[in-house]
Every structure is written in structure tokens, then in C-alpha cells.
Amino acid sequence: MTEKKQGVPVQEPVPAEEPAKAGDNNKIWHYNGKFPVVVDYLVFFGIFLGGWILALAEIAKVFPVFIRRLKLTQGMSLVIISIAVGKSLGSLLYYAQGWM
């Protein structure tokens, strides 16, 4: 039962990496190219979300200028409701037609 196997290769232990020093300011790149994939996704998601937020802010700046130039003083609630209904119907039509 206790036969010794001949010719089985023995795997030698891999030496551990050297820990970061106290004064090492470049700790993010200490992974030597093994940067976690989740962090990559989070960085690109943050860039994407920031772009959307800036685009929304630019659109929000357009409405007051547009309203002033058209001299709309009454009926603003109707305009806002019309925009919201149009966007909702457009998105429903988009998904109902399967254009996705």
C-alpha cells in the first residue's frame, strides 16, 4: 500500500514578491501588470457616467436660453409635460419595435 512513486516531478515553491516600501508612491502599479479587472471597469464606468452628467448639465443650460429667445412666459408646464410624454412614447416605441 505504501508504494513509492518513481519519476514524479516535484514542483519547487515560487518565491514571494517583495512588499512595497514605506516611501513607495507608485503603489497602484506594484501589481506588475496584474491590475484587477474590476478596477478597470469602475474607472471606465466613472468616465462614462461623468460624460452623461456633463451632457445633462449642458442640456439643462439650453432650456432657459431657448425659452428667453422664444419669449415664452405662459404655458411652461405644458412644454415640460410635452417633452416628458414625447420621450416616454419614443422609448416605448423603440423597445416595442425591437430596434434594440
A tleap script that builds the chain and sets N, CA, C and O, in Angstrom:
source leaprc.protein.ff14SB
mol = sequence {
  NMET THR GLU LYS LYS GLN GLY VAL PRO VAL
  GLN GLU PRO VAL PRO ALA GLU GLU PRO ALA
  LYS ALA GLY ASP ASN ASN LYS ILE TRP HIE
  TYR ASN GLY LYS PHE PRO VAL VAL VAL ASP
  TYR LEU VAL PHE PHE GLY ILE PHE LEU GLY
  GLY TRP ILE LEU ALA LEU ALA GLU ILE ALA
  LYS VAL PHE PRO VAL PHE ILE ARG ARG LEU
  LYS LEU THR GLN GLY MET SER LEU VAL ILE
  ILE SER ILE ALA VAL GLY LYS SER LEU GLY
  SER LEU LEU TYR TYR ALA GLN GLY TRP CMET
}
set mol.1.N position { 0.793 -1.195 0.000 }
set mol.1.CA position { 0.000 0.000 0.000 }
set mol.1.C position { 0.839 1.265 0.000 }
set mol.1.O position { 0.443 2.282 -0.569 }
set mol.2.N position { 1.938 1.203 0.605 }
set mol.2.CA position { 2.780 2.394 0.692 }
set mol.2.C position { 3.877 2.325 -0.364 }
set mol.2.O position { 5.062 2.414 -0.045 }
set mol.3.N position { 3.480 2.170 -1.600 }
set mol.3.CA position { 4.467 2.133 -2.679 }
set mol.3.C position { 4.935 3.554 -2.972 }
set mol.3.O position { 4.146 4.498 -2.939 }
set mol.4.N position { 6.190 3.690 -3.251 }
set mol.4.CA position { 6.756 4.981 -3.566 }
set mol.4.C position { 6.706 5.175 -5.081 }
set mol.4.O position { 7.157 4.314 -5.837 }
set mol.5.N position { 6.154 6.310 -5.520 }
set mol.5.CA position { 6.057 6.581 -6.953 }
set mol.5.C position { 7.401 7.105 -7.439 }
set mol.5.O position { 7.996 7.999 -6.836 }
set mol.6.N position { 7.855 6.541 -8.523 }
set mol.6.CA position { 9.124 6.941 -9.106 }
set mol.6.C position { 8.865 7.899 -10.269 }
set mol.6.O position { 7.896 7.730 -11.009 }
set mol.7.N position { 9.714 8.887 -10.428 }
set mol.7.CA position { 9.666 9.777 -11.577 }
set mol.7.C position { 8.600 10.867 -11.503 }
set mol.7.O position { 8.297 11.483 -12.525 }
set mol.8.N position { 8.034 11.122 -10.354 }
set mol.8.CA position { 7.040 12.183 -10.220 }
set mol.8.C position { 7.779 13.494 -10.014 }
set mol.8.O position { 8.563 13.624 -9.074 }
set mol.9.N position { 7.533 14.481 -10.899 }
set mol.9.CA position { 8.251 15.759 -10.745 }
set mol.9.C position { 7.765 16.502 -9.498 }
set mol.9.O position { 6.580 16.502 -9.167 }
set mol.10.N position { 8.701 17.118 -8.840 }
set mol.10.CA position { 8.393 17.891 -7.639 }
set mol.10.C position { 8.404 19.366 -8.014 }
set mol.10.O position { 9.375 19.875 -8.574 }
set mol.11.N position { 7.313 20.037 -7.697 }
set mol.11.CA position { 7.220 21.461 -8.027 }
set mol.11.C position { 7.870 22.275 -6.915 }
set mol.11.O position { 7.523 22.149 -5.741 }
set mol.12.N position { 8.820 23.113 -7.317 }
set mol.12.CA position { 9.521 23.933 -6.336 }
set mol.12.C position { 8.689 25.162 -5.994 }
set mol.12.O position { 7.979 25.687 -6.852 }
set mol.13.N position { 8.769 25.620 -4.761 }
set mol.13.CA position { 7.975 26.798 -4.375 }
set mol.13.C position { 8.462 28.063 -5.082 }
set mol.13.O position { 9.655 28.247 -5.325 }
set mol.14.N position { 7.498 28.926 -5.401 }
set mol.14.CA position { 7.811 30.194 -6.062 }
set mol.14.C position { 8.090 31.228 -4.974 }
set mol.14.O position { 7.318 31.348 -4.022 }
set mol.15.N position { 9.193 31.979 -5.108 }
set mol.15.CA position { 9.480 32.979 -4.074 }
set mol.15.C position { 8.429 34.093 -4.084 }
set mol.15.O position { 7.946 34.487 -5.146 }
set mol.16.N position { 8.082 34.593 -2.907 }
set mol.16.CA position { 7.076 35.654 -2.776 }
set mol.16.C position { 7.639 36.967 -3.296 }
set mol.16.O position { 8.848 37.200 -3.268 }
set mol.17.N position { 6.714 37.840 -3.784 }
set mol.17.CA position { 7.141 39.148 -4.273 }
set mol.17.C position { 7.534 40.024 -3.092 }
set mol.17.O position { 7.054 39.856 -1.971 }
set mol.18.N position { 8.398 40.935 -3.377 }
set mol.18.CA position { 8.885 41.843 -2.353 }
set mol.18.C position { 7.788 42.855 -2.003 }
set mol.18.O position { 7.201 43.445 -2.910 }
set mol.19.N position { 7.496 43.072 -0.718 }
set mol.19.CA position { 6.433 44.020 -0.358 }
set mol.19.C position { 6.823 45.460 -0.683 }
set mol.19.O position { 8.003 45.791 -0.797 }
set mol.20.N position { 5.793 46.316 -0.831 }
set mol.20.CA position { 6.040 47.727 -1.145 }
set mol.20.C position { 6.736 48.403 0.027 }
set mol.20.O position { 6.475 48.095 1.190 }
set mol.21.N position { 7.623 49.326 -0.303 }
set mol.21.CA position { 8.354 50.051 0.732 }
set mol.21.C position { 7.486 51.181 1.284 }
set mol.21.O position { 6.485 51.557 0.673 }
set mol.22.N position { 7.866 51.710 2.419 }
set mol.22.CA position { 7.080 52.763 3.073 }
set mol.22.C position { 7.038 54.031 2.232 }
set mol.22.O position { 6.016 54.718 2.224 }
set mol.23.N position { 8.093 54.356 1.538 }
set mol.23.CA position { 8.147 55.586 0.750 }
set mol.23.C position { 7.760 55.394 -0.699 }
set mol.23.O position { 7.962 56.302 -1.506 }
set mol.24.N position { 7.213 54.249 -1.058 }
set mol.24.CA position { 6.870 53.958 -2.453 }
set mol.24.C position { 5.556 54.649 -2.805 }
set mol.24.O position { 4.491 54.248 -2.336 }
set mol.25.N position { 5.638 55.691 -3.637 }
set mol.25.CA position { 4.441 56.437 -4.034 }
set mol.25.C position { 3.728 55.781 -5.203 }
set mol.25.O position { 2.612 56.179 -5.538 }
set mol.26.N position { 4.325 54.815 -5.816 }
set mol.26.CA position { 3.758 54.191 -7.001 }
set mol.26.C position { 3.120 52.854 -6.642 }
set mol.26.O position { 3.388 51.849 -7.300 }
set mol.27.N position { 2.280 52.827 -5.610 }
set mol.27.CA position { 1.731 51.577 -5.106 }
set mol.27.C position { 0.694 50.964 -6.042 }
set mol.27.O position { 0.508 49.747 -6.038 }
set mol.28.N position { 0.012 51.790 -6.847 }
set mol.28.CA position { -1.011 51.248 -7.747 }
set mol.28.C position { -0.376 50.291 -8.754 }
set mol.28.O position { -0.951 49.247 -9.061 }
set mol.29.N position { 0.791 50.634 -9.263 }
set mol.29.CA position { 1.425 49.811 -10.294 }
set mol.29.C position { 2.322 48.743 -9.690 }
set mol.29.O position { 3.123 48.145 -10.408 }
set mol.30.N position { 2.213 48.490 -8.411 }
set mol.30.CA position { 3.023 47.473 -7.755 }
set mol.30.C position { 2.585 46.065 -8.156 }
set mol.30.O position { 3.304 45.098 -7.904 }
set mol.31.N position { 1.422 45.942 -8.772 }
set mol.31.CA position { 0.899 44.638 -9.147 }
set mol.31.C position { 1.612 44.043 -10.365 }
set mol.31.O position { 1.341 42.900 -10.733 }
set mol.32.N position { 2.506 44.785 -10.986 }
set mol.32.CA position { 3.292 44.316 -12.140 }
set mol.32.C position { 2.402 43.814 -13.275 }
set mol.32.O position { 2.606 42.716 -13.793 }
set mol.33.N position { 1.412 44.627 -13.657 }
set mol.33.CA position { 0.545 44.269 -14.771 }
set mol.33.C position { -0.630 43.404 -14.388 }
set mol.33.O position { -1.426 43.052 -15.258 }
set mol.34.N position { -0.776 43.045 -13.135 }
set mol.34.CA position { -1.887 42.200 -12.697 }
set mol.34.C position { -2.964 43.053 -12.041 }
set mol.34.O position { -3.562 42.649 -11.043 }
set mol.35.N position { -3.209 44.230 -12.601 }
set mol.35.CA position { -4.187 45.151 -12.034 }
set mol.35.C position { -5.571 44.510 -12.098 }
set mol.35.O position { -5.937 43.958 -13.136 }
set mol.36.N position { -6.336 44.567 -11.033 }
set mol.36.CA position { -7.644 43.900 -11.024 }
set mol.36.C position { -8.568 44.428 -12.112 }
set mol.36.O position { -8.639 45.635 -12.342 }
set mol.37.N position { -9.265 43.534 -12.774 }
set mol.37.CA position { -10.138 43.884 -13.883 }
set mol.37.C position { -11.308 44.727 -13.386 }
set mol.37.O position { -11.792 45.593 -14.116 }
set mol.38.N position { -11.764 44.496 -12.179 }
set mol.38.CA position { -12.893 45.252 -11.637 }
set mol.38.C position { -12.553 46.736 -11.573 }
set mol.38.O position { -13.407 47.582 -11.840 }
set mol.39.N position { -11.327 47.052 -11.225 }
set mol.39.CA position { -10.927 48.451 -11.135 }
set mol.39.C position { -10.962 49.089 -12.516 }
set mol.39.O position { -11.360 50.246 -12.649 }
set mol.40.N position { -10.555 48.358 -13.542 }
set mol.40.CA position { -10.636 48.879 -14.905 }
set mol.40.C position { -12.075 49.211 -15.269 }
set mol.40.O position { -12.352 50.283 -15.808 }
set mol.41.N position { -12.984 48.300 -14.977 }
set mol.41.CA position { -14.392 48.546 -15.278 }
set mol.41.C position { -14.914 49.754 -14.515 }
set mol.41.O position { -15.655 50.564 -15.072 }
set mol.42.N position { -14.539 49.882 -13.262 }
set mol.42.CA position { -15.015 51.007 -12.462 }
set mol.42.C position { -14.485 52.338 -12.992 }
set mol.42.O position { -15.207 53.335 -12.998 }
set mol.43.N position { -13.242 52.357 -13.430 }
set mol.43.CA position { -12.678 53.589 -13.976 }
set mol.43.C position { -13.423 53.998 -15.240 }
set mol.43.O position { -13.807 55.158 -15.387 }
set mol.44.N position { -13.630 53.046 -16.159 }
set mol.44.CA position { -14.324 53.382 -17.398 }
set mol.44.C position { -15.796 53.701 -17.159 }
set mol.44.O position { -16.363 54.538 -17.861 }
set mol.45.N position { -16.423 53.052 -16.184 }
set mol.45.CA position { -17.803 53.377 -15.844 }
set mol.45.C position { -17.885 54.790 -15.286 }
set mol.45.O position { -18.831 55.519 -15.587 }
set mol.46.N position { -16.912 55.184 -14.483 }
set mol.46.CA position { -16.891 56.544 -13.946 }
set mol.46.C position { -16.736 57.587 -15.041 }
set mol.46.O position { -17.371 58.641 -14.999 }
set mol.47.N position { -15.886 57.292 -16.026 }
set mol.47.CA position { -15.720 58.213 -17.157 }
set mol.47.C position { -17.022 58.319 -17.943 }
set mol.47.O position { -17.437 59.414 -18.323 }
set mol.48.N position { -17.667 57.175 -18.185 }
set mol.48.CA position { -18.926 57.147 -18.928 }
set mol.48.C position { -20.011 57.927 -18.185 }
set mol.48.O position { -20.718 58.739 -18.782 }
set mol.49.N position { -20.138 57.679 -16.894 }
set mol.49.CA position { -21.157 58.358 -16.100 }
set mol.49.C position { -20.883 59.855 -16.026 }
set mol.49.O position { -21.813 60.658 -16.090 }
set mol.50.N position { -19.636 60.229 -15.894 }
set mol.50.CA position { -19.285 61.649 -15.880 }
set mol.50.C position { -19.648 62.339 -17.184 }
set mol.50.O position { -20.105 63.482 -17.184 }
set mol.51.N position { -19.443 61.640 -18.297 }
set mol.51.CA position { -19.830 62.193 -19.597 }
set mol.51.C position { -21.332 62.434 -19.685 }
set mol.51.O position { -21.775 63.465 -20.190 }
set mol.52.N position { -22.117 61.469 -19.187 }
set mol.52.CA position { -23.579 61.630 -19.189 }
set mol.52.C position { -23.997 62.792 -18.304 }
set mol.52.O position { -24.887 63.559 -18.672 }
set mol.53.N position { -23.375 62.932 -17.156 }
set mol.53.CA position { -23.738 64.021 -16.243 }
set mol.53.C position { -23.422 65.372 -16.866 }
set mol.53.O position { -24.217 66.306 -16.765 }
set mol.54.N position { -22.263 65.477 -17.511 }
set mol.54.CA position { -21.915 66.739 -18.166 }
set mol.54.C position { -22.850 67.045 -19.336 }
set mol.54.O position { -23.214 68.200 -19.556 }
set mol.55.N position { -23.237 66.012 -20.085 }
set mol.55.CA position { -24.170 66.229 -21.192 }
set mol.55.C position { -25.519 66.696 -20.671 }
set mol.55.O position { -26.133 67.585 -21.260 }
set mol.56.N position { -25.985 66.116 -19.589 }
set mol.56.CA position { -27.255 66.533 -18.996 }
set mol.56.C position { -27.171 67.975 -18.503 }
set mol.56.O position { -28.126 68.738 -18.647 }
set mol.57.N position { -26.043 68.345 -17.927 }
set mol.57.CA position { -25.874 69.721 -17.450 }
set mol.57.C position { -25.911 70.709 -18.608 }
set mol.57.O position { -26.473 71.797 -18.482 }
set mol.58.N position { -25.311 70.331 -19.744 }
set mol.58.CA position { -25.335 71.213 -20.911 }
set mol.58.C position { -26.751 71.370 -21.453 }
set mol.58.O position { -27.146 72.469 -21.842 }
set mol.59.N position { -27.511 70.292 -21.482 }
set mol.59.CA position { -28.894 70.364 -21.955 }
set mol.59.C position { -29.721 71.228 -21.012 }
set mol.59.O position { -30.576 71.993 -21.458 }
set mol.60.N position { -29.468 71.109 -19.708 }
set mol.60.CA position { -30.212 71.909 -18.737 }
set mol.60.C position { -29.929 73.396 -18.905 }
set mol.60.O position { -30.771 74.226 -18.564 }
set mol.61.N position { -28.751 73.745 -19.428 }
set mol.61.CA position { -28.429 75.148 -19.670 }
set mol.61.C position { -29.125 75.689 -20.923 }
set mol.61.O position { -29.319 76.898 -21.051 }
set mol.62.N position { -29.496 74.806 -21.838 }
set mol.62.CA position { -30.083 75.234 -23.108 }
set mol.62.C position { -31.524 75.711 -22.927 }
set mol.62.O position { -31.939 76.676 -23.569 }
set mol.63.N position { -32.289 75.048 -22.064 }
set mol.63.CA position { -33.717 75.367 -21.934 }
set mol.63.C position { -33.987 76.813 -21.539 }
set mol.63.O position { -34.840 77.436 -22.171 }
set mol.64.N position { -33.325 77.394 -20.542 }
set mol.64.CA position { -33.625 78.793 -20.209 }
set mol.64.C position { -33.316 79.759 -21.354 }
set mol.64.O position { -34.059 80.716 -21.574 }
set mol.65.N position { -32.232 79.516 -22.078 }
set mol.65.CA position { -31.887 80.387 -23.202 }
set mol.65.C position { -32.933 80.263 -24.297 }
set mol.65.O position { -33.357 81.267 -24.868 }
set mol.66.N position { -33.349 79.047 -24.593 }
set mol.66.CA position { -34.358 78.795 -25.622 }
set mol.66.C position { -35.680 79.466 -25.253 }
set mol.66.O position { -36.338 80.067 -26.103 }
set mol.67.N position { -36.058 79.361 -24.002 }
set mol.67.CA position { -37.326 79.951 -23.545 }
set mol.67.C position { -37.269 81.474 -23.607 }
set mol.67.O position { -38.247 82.110 -23.998 }
set mol.68.N position { -36.135 82.066 -23.228 }
set mol.68.CA position { -35.989 83.520 -23.285 }
set mol.68.C position { -36.064 84.031 -24.723 }
set mol.68.O position { -36.671 85.069 -24.989 }
set mol.69.N position { -35.443 83.295 -25.646 }
set mol.69.CA position { -35.441 83.758 -27.040 }
set mol.69.C position { -36.812 83.632 -27.693 }
set mol.69.O position { -37.171 84.449 -28.541 }
set mol.70.N position { -37.585 82.610 -27.305 }
set mol.70.CA position { -38.937 82.456 -27.844 }
set mol.70.C position { -39.962 83.306 -27.098 }
set mol.70.O position { -41.125 83.383 -27.493 }
set mol.71.N position { -39.516 83.939 -26.019 }
set mol.71.CA position { -40.371 84.791 -25.187 }
set mol.71.C position { -41.594 84.033 -24.677 }
set mol.71.O position { -42.718 84.534 -24.705 }
set mol.72.N position { -41.337 82.804 -24.209 }
set mol.72.CA position { -42.413 82.010 -23.604 }
set mol.72.C position { -42.556 82.427 -22.145 }
set mol.72.O position { -41.630 82.256 -21.352 }
set mol.73.N position { -43.690 82.962 -21.799 }
set mol.73.CA position { -43.916 83.338 -20.401 }
set mol.73.C position { -45.019 82.502 -19.777 }
set mol.73.O position { -45.036 82.299 -18.563 }
set mol.74.N position { -45.927 82.024 -20.587 }
set mol.74.CA position { -47.010 81.188 -20.065 }
set mol.74.C position { -46.966 79.835 -20.761 }
set mol.74.O position { -46.487 79.723 -21.890 }
set mol.75.N position { -47.461 78.826 -20.093 }
set mol.75.CA position { -47.528 77.501 -20.692 }
set mol.75.C position { -46.260 76.679 -20.567 }
set mol.75.O position { -46.077 75.708 -21.301 }
set mol.76.N position { -45.382 77.055 -19.648 }
set mol.76.CA position { -44.140 76.301 -19.482 }
set mol.76.C position { -44.405 74.887 -18.976 }
set mol.76.O position { -43.700 73.951 -19.356 }
set mol.77.N position { -45.397 74.726 -18.136 }
set mol.77.CA position { -45.698 73.380 -17.636 }
set mol.77.C position { -46.141 72.475 -18.788 }
set mol.77.O position { -45.814 71.288 -18.807 }
set mol.78.N position { -46.884 73.036 -19.747 }
set mol.78.CA position { -47.317 72.259 -20.911 }
set mol.78.C position { -46.117 71.835 -21.767 }
set mol.78.O position { -46.081 70.717 -22.280 }
set mol.79.N position { -45.156 72.714 -21.912 }
set mol.79.CA position { -43.956 72.388 -22.692 }
set mol.79.C position { -43.168 71.272 -22.004 }
set mol.79.O position { -42.719 70.336 -22.666 }
set mol.80.N position { -42.998 71.358 -20.704 }
set mol.80.CA position { -42.238 70.348 -19.969 }
set mol.80.C position { -42.945 68.999 -20.011 }
set mol.80.O position { -42.306 67.964 -20.209 }
set mol.81.N position { -44.265 69.010 -19.825 }
set mol.81.CA position { -45.026 67.758 -19.896 }
set mol.81.C position { -44.968 67.167 -21.297 }
set mol.81.O position { -44.875 65.948 -21.441 }
set mol.82.N position { -45.020 67.997 -22.330 }
set mol.82.CA position { -44.937 67.507 -23.713 }
set mol.82.C position { -43.589 66.849 -23.991 }
set mol.82.O position { -43.527 65.820 -24.665 }
set mol.83.N position { -42.523 67.429 -23.481 }
set mol.83.CA position { -41.194 66.837 -23.660 }
set mol.83.C position { -41.131 65.480 -22.974 }
set mol.83.O position { -40.628 64.514 -23.546 }
set mol.84.N position { -41.644 65.405 -21.742 }
set mol.84.CA position { -41.601 64.138 -20.998 }
set mol.84.C position { -42.438 63.058 -21.676 }
set mol.84.O position { -42.007 61.909 -21.770 }
set mol.85.N position { -43.636 63.419 -22.151 }
set mol.85.CA position { -44.503 62.448 -22.829 }
set mol.85.C position { -43.860 61.993 -24.141 }
set mol.85.O position { -43.902 60.808 -24.471 }
set mol.86.N position { -43.277 62.907 -24.876 }
set mol.86.CA position { -42.621 62.550 -26.140 }
set mol.86.C position { -41.458 61.595 -25.934 }
set mol.86.O position { -41.298 60.633 -26.685 }
set mol.87.N position { -40.648 61.859 -24.921 }
set mol.87.CA position { -39.522 60.958 -24.643 }
set mol.87.C position { -40.018 59.581 -24.198 }
set mol.87.O position { -39.454 58.560 -24.591 }
set mol.88.N position { -41.068 59.554 -23.384 }
set mol.88.CA position { -41.610 58.269 -22.923 }
set mol.88.C position { -42.184 57.467 -24.070 }
set mol.88.O position { -41.912 56.273 -24.189 }
set mol.89.N position { -42.980 58.108 -24.920 }
set mol.89.CA position { -43.564 57.400 -26.064 }
set mol.89.C position { -42.488 56.941 -27.043 }
set mol.89.O position { -42.583 55.856 -27.616 }
set mol.90.N position { -41.470 57.768 -27.230 }
set mol.90.CA position { -40.376 57.382 -28.116 }
set mol.90.C position { -39.623 56.165 -27.619 }
set mol.90.O position { -39.279 55.282 -28.405 }
set mol.91.N position { -39.364 56.111 -26.316 }
set mol.91.CA position { -38.656 54.953 -25.775 }
set mol.91.C position { -39.529 53.702 -25.821 }
set mol.91.O position { -39.028 52.611 -26.093 }
set mol.92.N position { -40.834 53.845 -25.559 }
set mol.92.CA position { -41.736 52.689 -25.663 }
set mol.92.C position { -41.804 52.164 -27.096 }
set mol.92.O position { -41.787 50.953 -27.316 }
set mol.93.N position { -41.880 53.059 -28.058 }
set mol.93.CA position { -41.898 52.654 -29.468 }
set mol.93.C position { -40.592 51.956 -29.849 }
set mol.93.O position { -40.604 50.967 -30.582 }
set mol.94.N position { -39.489 52.465 -29.359 }
set mol.94.CA position { -38.174 51.891 -29.647 }
set mol.94.C position { -38.102 50.440 -29.173 }
set mol.94.O position { -37.647 49.566 -29.912 }
set mol.95.N position { -38.547 50.183 -27.946 }
set mol.95.CA position { -38.493 48.828 -27.403 }
set mol.95.C position { -39.581 47.927 -27.979 }
set mol.95.O position { -39.367 46.725 -28.136 }
set mol.96.N position { -40.745 48.495 -28.294 }
set mol.96.CA position { -41.845 47.686 -28.847 }
set mol.96.C position { -41.511 47.197 -30.250 }
set mol.96.O position { -41.897 46.088 -30.619 }
set mol.97.N position { -40.805 47.996 -31.033 }
set mol.97.CA position { -40.450 47.617 -32.397 }
set mol.97.C position { -39.248 46.673 -32.433 }
set mol.97.O position { -38.945 46.097 -33.477 }
set mol.98.N position { -38.577 46.515 -31.323 }
set mol.98.CA position { -37.406 45.619 -31.280 }
set mol.98.C position { -36.202 46.182 -31.986 }
set mol.98.O position { -35.400 45.422 -32.527 }
set mol.99.N position { -36.045 47.498 -31.999 }
set mol.99.CA position { -34.889 48.117 -32.656 }
set mol.99.C position { -33.641 48.049 -31.821 }
set mol.99.O position { -32.602 48.580 -32.216 }
set mol.100.N position { -33.716 47.412 -30.682 }
set mol.100.CA position { -32.598 47.366 -29.759 }
set mol.100.C position { -31.496 46.482 -30.260 }
set mol.100.O position { -30.472 46.333 -29.593 }
savepdb mol mol.pdb
quit
